[in-house]
Amino acid sequence: MKILCLHGDGQNGEVFQSDLALILPKLQNSTVNLSLDFADAPLLWSNVPAKDSPCHELRSYKYYKEEGAKDIREAHGWLAEKLEQESPYDGVIAFAQGAALVSSFLLYRQWYDHELPPAFGFAIFIGGNIPLGVLKDLGVPVSNETEGVVAEAERQRDRGLGPSLTHAAKARRAVFNSDDCFGLNLNKMPLELKIRIPTVHVWGERDPLFPTSTQLAGLCDPYIRKIQVHGGAHEVPRDGKELTELAELVEWCIQRATWPGQMQL
């Protein structure tokens, strides 16, 4: 079992490995021949930790500089090359910008190269999102409301605040409302723009960006999707019970990906 692990904006593979350190023994005990590849993003960003990095690491990396489709597609080239050289990967665990990279890669692949098999058998998205520039580039109608939700979430993050009261009030409803997932009408999207591999979505109830994680979850097949909301912010869960739950969800995702019907997709 080989899993690619992709860190967030301004981190590196070593930081992400440290973030996941407490659940790795649980996974290694339950999964035979587990191999985890903690890769560094291709762009050296600075010698100062950025917004996704809680640690004082000197070297920080990005997959792309801007969240426009052009920069993200260029980053897809790096991921495609890595997959070509080092595949097969059974699955991926990705945080923040790493999750945005993977989710957008999967959607473009399904839309433009639908004859190809999925790049991964399963995906674990922690603090993930799908950039609106990607959805627009794929022809998805993005409403002013959706753009406003994302802009407000980013303002809350930049101010060092938690979720806005308006977003918090809609949190539970948005997960199950296909007509209005923080402004996105998921029912108007073609099946090719739904991620059809088993996924787990993890975000913190104190993360101001959680609406974007909810939107990503909405773009994944609800029948093979699990969601964990932990008590933290924009981070990997740290509480013991929450880590145990996350490890169990990862195990579920691994097992679900091996079902015969799933492997034929």
N, C-alpha and C positions, 0 to 999 in steps of 0.2 A: 504494500500500500504506500504509494508515493504522493505526497501532498505539497503543493506549492504554497508558500506563506509570503504574503505581500504586505509590507508595512504601510503606514500612513504618511501624509505630507510632513516633511521635515524630520523623518525618522531614518532608521536603517534596519537591516535585518537583525542585528544583534539586539537592538532595543525591543523589537517585536518579539523576538524569542524570549527575552526577559519578561515581557508582558504576559506571555502564554505559559511561563515556566510552571505555574502551579497546576495547570491542567494536563501538561504533557505526560507526566507519569501515569495519570489515569488512562489516557489514550493508549500509551505504550503497553500498559498491562492488558488492555482489552482488544487490541488490534495487532494481528500477527505481522511481523516484518514491517513495522511502520517507519517510513523515511520522510523527514520533513526538510524541505529546502527553503531556507530563509534567505531570500534574494534582496540585494540592494537595488533601488530604483536607478535608472540610467543617468539622471541629471544630478550632478553635485550642486547643491543649492547654496550652502553656506557652512561656516564653521560655528554657527550659533543654532541651537535647537529652535524649530519652528512650532506652529500652533498645535500640531498633533503629537508633539513629543514632550512627555512629562519628565524626561531624564536630561541630564547635563552631558549629552554626547557631543563631541566636537564636530563630527562630520554628519551632515544631514542631506537627504536626497529627496528628489521629486520625480514623479513619472512624467509630469507635464507642468508647464508654467501657468497657463490660463485654462479655464474650463470651457473654452470654445471647441467646436468639433475639430478644427484643424490641428490644434495641439494634441488633442486626445487621440486622433487617428495616427499621428506620428508616434505616440507612445504605444499604440497598438502594434506598430511595426516591431518595436523592441520585444513585446510580449510574444508576438507570432514567431520571431526568430528564436526566442528562448524555448518555446514549445517545440519548434522544429528540431532544435539541437538536443534537448534534454527530455522530451516526452518519451513515453506517455506519463502524464500525471493523472492520478485517479481523481483528485479533487483539489480544491483551493480554499485557503483560509485567508481572508483579506480584510484589512482595516482601513476605514476612511478613504483617502485618495486611492489606495490600492483596490478597495472595493468598487469605487467608481470606474476604475480602469477595467476591472474584470467584467462588471455588469455591462458596460458599454461594449466591450469586446464581444461578449456573448450575443448581444442584440444585433450588432452589425453582421456578425457571422451568420446568424439565423436569417437575417433579411437578404443579404447579398450572396451568401455561400450556403444556402439551405441544404444543398446536397451533401455537405460535409457533416461528419458526426460532431456532437458537442465537444468543445475543447476540454471540458472537465466533466466528470461523472456527477459531481456535487459541488456546492459552494457554500461556505460559511461567510456571511457578510456582517462585520462588526462596525457599527457606526457608518454604514454605507449610504450611498446615494446614487442616483442616476442624473448626471448633469443635464440641465434643460437644453443646452446647446446641442447635445446629442439627440434628444427627442425631436427637436426642431429639424435637425439635419435628416432624420429618418422620416420626416413628414407627419409627425404627430402634432395635432393641434394643441398648443400650449396657451392657456388663457391668461389674461391679465391677472386674474386671481391667483393662479399658480405662481406666476412670477413674483407677485406681491408676497406670497407666503415664504418663498425662498429668500427674497430680499430681507424680509423682517427677521427670519431665522438667522441669517448671516449678521445682521445688525446686532441682534442679541448676543451672538457669539463674540463679535468684535468688542462689545462693551463689557465682556466678562460676566454676562448675566445668564440666567437659566431660560427655559422656554417662556414665550409670551403667554399671558393668561388666555388669550383667544385660542392659541394653538393647543394649550393644555386642555381646554374645555372640549376640543374636538378630537382628542387623541384616540379614544376607544372607537368612536363612530367611524373615523376615517379609515381604520384598519379593515372594516367590513363593508364600507360604502363604495361600491364600484363606480357609482355615478359621480362621486365627489370625494376623491382621495386628496384632500388639501388642494382642491382645484382641478385635479386631473380626472377626466372621465375615462376610466379604464375600459368601459364597455364599448367605446368607440375605437379601440385599438385592435388591429388584426392579431390573430394568434401567433403570427411570426414575430411579434413584438412582445411576447410573453416568454420569459425564461422558463424552459420546460425540463429542467433538471431539479433534483431535490435541493432545497435551500434551507438555511437557517439564518434568521435575521435577528441581530442583537443590537439593542440601543439602550441608553440610559434615560430614565425618566427626568433627569435634570439636564439632559443635553438639549440646548436650544435648537440644534439641527435635527431633532428627531422627526419633524415632518418630512424631511427628505428621505430618511430611512424608511418611513412608512410608505412613501411613494414607491421606493424600490421594491419593498415587499409586495405591493400591489401589482407590480409588473411580473411577478413570479407565480407559477401555477399554485393556486391555493390548496390543492389536494396533496401536494408533496412539499409543503412549506410549513416550517415551525417558526414561532416568534418568541423571543425572550426579552422582556423589559426589566432591566436591573435598576438598582437604586442609585447608580452613579451618574456621571455626566458623559462627556465624549471620550470614552475610554473602554478598555477591556474590563469586564467585571472583576472585582477584587475580593468580595465577600465569599467566605468559604462555601455557603450553601449555593450561592449563585454560580460559583465556579463548578461545583458538582453538577448543577443543572446544565451548564454549558457543555461540560464533558459528555453528559448523557445525550444532549441534542446532537453533538458532533457524531457520537456513536450511532444514533438513529439515522443520521444523514448518510453515513458510510454504508450502513446496512441497507437502507432504502435504495441506494444507487446500484446495488448488486442484484436487485430483483430482475428476473429475466425480461419482463416487459419494459422496464426502464432502460436496460442495456441495449435494447433494439432501437431506441430513439436516435 
